[in-house]
């Protein structure tokens, strides 16, 4: 194949990929860039307008919750710099679950800065045994690959990162190794409890998907409901989203900008339980719909 033919084949692949319903997630990701902002005290937002990434200044290094989409690592690095931090100080990354849109920066940070990577044990096993479920293939970049976690999170783990102690629960449903976690955020002498749920999507509850992975009885849907109930009554002052849509991340930030002297819009003691109840009700309706069975 000549260089000209190779280039035309490349153009043809791009044009074909643009027809895919998922292509907009992976092309022109820079259009989703969000200037980083402080959520509360030592907790910052450094994600984009679709996928959340949170930064916690632990006093002894930086902790990230998730590392963004594959192909968006440069945006994440820039957001960390823009927030006034050094990406080289990211000592730990906790990954909410093992899907391609949440672990894009993992290998980069591990190679460049020696960052320790964390993932729920069932999803670490999935990486080894059923890597196709991570949908790394959807990134459309053969240079992307799955990461090897340094620590596999298990039910009830309580781990300390600098001044931040985090309690973990496994909440299978979106993936088998999806995690929920809870920790205190500090703003001077004020303390607020943060809650994070690692994946709410119903895309992995569709009947065709469940049949393909071997769940012909659709048990994953019931497991998801049990997971929501498991952590629903946790005390949470600040609900951190996995995707911006979960907690209206950007709308709440706009209220911060519009009313800088007003109450912090991210501090909302009832939002956690309200949203988990909403997802429960949506899932029950989804399960009752004959089209999904």
N, C-alpha and C positions, 0 to 999 in steps of 0.2 A: 504494500500500500504506500502510495506517495504521501508526502506531507500534505499536499492539497486534499487528497482523498481522506486522509486521517482527520483533517480539520472539518471537512464536510460531514464526516460521520459524527464528529463531536457536536456540530451544530444540529444535526438531525436528532441526536439523543436529547439535547436540551429542548428542542421543540416538542418532542414526544413527551418529555417529562412535564412540560408546562400543562399538558392536557390532564395530568393526574390530579385528582381532587385534593391531594395532600401537598402538592408542589409549592403552594403559597407559604407553607410553614418553613420551607427550607431555602427558598430563593429570596433574595433581597431582605435578609433578616435585619439589616441595619435600619430599615424603616421602622422597626419595632423598638429602637433604642429609647430608654427612659433615663432621664437624668436621675442619679441616685438621690435618696432622701432619707432623713432620719425618721423612723417610725416612733421609737420611744427609747430614750436613754441610750443604751449601748447596742440597740438593734437598728439596723439600717436595711433599706431596700436597694439591691443592686441588680435586680432582674430586668426583663424587658416588659413589653406591654401584653405578653401572652403567658410566658413561663416565669414564675416567681423564683427569685434567689434572694435569700436573706443573709446578712452579714452580722455576726455577733462579735463585738470586741470584748474578749474575755479577760483583758488585762495581761494575759500571758501568751498572746497570739490571737489570730483571727479564726473564727469558725464560720463556715458557709453551710447553709442548708440548701442542697442541690447545687449543680454547677452549670445549669443552662442547657440549651439545645446543642446538639452537634452542629458545628459550623458557626456558632455564636460566641466562641471563647474570647475573641478579640474584644467584643462588646463588654463582656463580663470583666475582663482585665481593665478596660478603660473606665468602667463604672466604679470599680474599686479605687482606682487612682483618683477619679473625680470626687469621690466621697472623702478623700483625704487620707486614704490608707495605702499601704504598700502590698501589692499582690504576693510578694515574697513572704509576707508575714501570715499567709493563710496556712495554718498548721493542720487543720482538720476540715474535711467535707463530709457531712452526713447526707446521704442520698435517700430521698423519700421513697423511691421504688425504682425498679430496674427497667424503665422505659427510655427510649432514645432521646426524648425531648428534655430529660432531666439530668443526664450525666455527661453532657458534651465536653465539659472542661476537665473531667476527672483525670485522664491520662496526662494532659498538659501540666496540670498543677503538680501531679506526683513526680513527673520527670524533671520539671523545672525547679521546683521548690521543696521537694521531699514531703509534700502534703500527704497526710494519712487519710485513707478513704474508708468510709463506713457504708454498709448496705445491709438491709434485712437478710437474715440467714436464708430464708426460702428463696429470695431473689438471687442471692449469691449461688445457690444450688442450681437455680434456673439458668444462670449464665453458663454453668458448666454442662448441664444436661439438656437443656432446651433453649439454646441461645436465640433461636428464631423468634421466641416470644418477646425478647427485648426490642424487636423491630429495628435493630441497627441497620438493616438493609434499606429502611425508608430514608435514611440520610442521603442516599444516592452518592456516597463518597466512599470508595474502596479503601481510603486511608483511615477511615474511622474504624474503631474496634472496641470491644468490650473491655472493661477494666477489671483488675483483680483487687477485691477489697482487702484492706489490711485488718479489718475487724468486721465480723459478721454479727449484726445486732440480733439479740434474742429477746423473747418475752420477759418483761420486767427488769431489763438491764437498767442500772443507774450509773451513768458515766459522768465524770467530771472533766471539764475543759477549762483550765484557768479558774476564774471565779464563777463559772457557770456549771451547775449540776443539772443534768437532763435525765428524766425518767422516760423510758421507752416502752411502748406496747406494740405488738404486731396486730395490724388491722387488715387481714386479708380480704380481698374483694376485687379491687382494681387490679392488683397483682397479689400473689400469695405472700410476698414479702413486704407489702406496704406497711409503713410504720406510722404511728402517732407518737408525738413527744411533747413534753411539758417542762418548762423551765422559768425561772425568774429573770426579769429584765430590770436593770437598775438605772435610775435617773437621780443622781445625788443620793439623798436618803430615802427616796421613794422607790417602792418595789411593786411591780405588776407581774402577774402570772401570764405567760404566753402559752398558747396551745396551737399545735400544728398537726394537721391530718394529711397524710401523704398521697392521696389520690382518690378523687371522687368520680372519675369518668365512668360512664356506662358502656363505652365502646368495647370493653372486655366482658360485657354481659350479654352481648348479642348472641342469638342462638347459633348462627353459623360459626362464630368464633369459638364458642364453648364446645360445640361438636368437634371442631378441628383439634382442640387441645385434649379431647377425651372426656369432657364433662357432659355426657349425653343426658344426664338427669337435671342439668342446670343447677347443681348444688351450690355453685359459686355465688349465685344471687342470694341464697339464704345465708351463706357465710358473710356476705357483705352486710346484710341487715344486722347480723349478730355483732359485727365489728362496730357499726354505728352505735348500737346500744351499749357496747362495752365501755366506751369512753365518753358517752353523751353527758354524763353528770360530773365530769371533771370541772373544777373551778378554773375558769379562763377569763382573764380581763382583756387580753389582746389576742384575737384570732388571726393567725398568719395564714395567708392563702398559699395553696400549691400552684394554682393558676389564678390570675388576677380576678377572674370572674367569681371566684369563691367568696371573697370578702370585699368586693368592689375596691380593690387596692388603689386604683388610679383615681376613682371618684373621691375616696376618702382623703387621698393626698391633695386633690384639688381643694377640698374644704380646708385643709391645713394652710394652703397658700392664700385662700380667700379670707380666712379668719385667723391670722397668726396669733392673736391674743386670746382666742377662744379655747374651749376645751379640746383636748386631743381627740380627733374623730376615730382613731384606732382603738381607743379605750372604750370598750362596749361590753359590759359583763354578760349580756344576754345573747350576743351574736353567735357564739359557739353553739349553744344548744338550739337556737333557732335554725341555724343552717343545717345541723345534723338532722333535726326533725324534718326540715324541708327535703333533704336527700332521702330520708326514710320514706316519706310520703310519695315522692317521685318514683322511687324504686318499687314500692307496692303497686302503684299505678302501672308501671312498666311491666311488672310480673303478671298483672291481671289482664293485660292487653293480649287478645288472641293472636295478634300479629307477631308477638314475641315468643310464641310457644309452638 
